[in-house]
Amino acid sequence: MAPITIRPIPGTVSSATLGIEGRPASVAVNLGGLVSSTFISQSVSVNKDYPNKTMCGRYVSKIDADVERHFSLTKVPFDFSSYNVAPGRNVPVVRQSDGGERELVLMRWGLIPHWAKEERIGYKMINARAETVDSKPAFRQPFKRHRCLIPANGFYEWRKTQSGKIPYYIHLRDEPVMGFAGLSDIWNNPEGERIESCTIITTAANAVIKPLHDRMPLIIAPDDYGVWLTGNVDGASEVLGMPSPVQLEAYPVSTRVNKPQNDDESCIERVA
């Protein structure tokens, strides 16, 4: 295979308030104390040339022994630790190698379809709806051939209040790591560079999430990782339709996370 170049899209600027998949997230909900939560409106780093669409973004990803164990990886070829992952960054992705083993690679977050004319379209493709991945032109081939998992320790959402937006950190109640369902593709730019990129799949919110938003990231149960990565399309479709079995907890954190350049452990520290 020819070498794959992974580089962020140039021209990223200060954050903009975005929602999920074209829908503004304006629900204000009382979230005092520990609550269950979901992947809704967030501030994300956007390309200066990208139109202000509403999508989700921002999560935490730390590659360590927990990730190696959780995803049954044979090796971890690079170090990665980010408490504030934003679209356009190169992020860790788990996929099935040609040799049949699970491997950890870097891909740009924001899928660029192989037929795209411009790479900035990736900012419109940071998410894919589970209900339409098998039919949308950008996702139907990746769904058939290039399914992957996005390792995450947690993610952020912003709660709208009269005094401003309050960021919350959301994580699994009983596990340090989760796997978002993802898709990937390879795009060749006019200079001949091969850029590999990915998207995170979202699904309908469960009963706990519905008071906040109608969408949430598709978190795959570990027992279904094999089917998702290597199964046929019918098996993968069944995984898409399964209700998420996970229990999420959320707590408020500092507004430092509003800026992607703030990327350290203080981003996930609880605040009063």
Secondary structure, 3 states (H helix, E strand, C coil): CCCCCCCCCCCEEEEEEECECCECCCCCCCCCCCECCCCCCEEEEEECCCCCCCCCCCEEEECCHHHHHHCCCCCCCCCCEEEEECCCCEEEEEEECCCCCEEEEEEEECCCCCCCCCHHHHHHCCEEECCCCCCCCCCHHHHHHCEEEEEECEEEEEEEECCEEEEEEEEECCCCCEEEEEEEEEEECCCCCEEEEEEEEEEECCCCCCCCCCEEECECCHHHHHHHHHCCHHHHHHHHHCCCCCCEEEEEECHHHHCCCCCCHHHHCECC
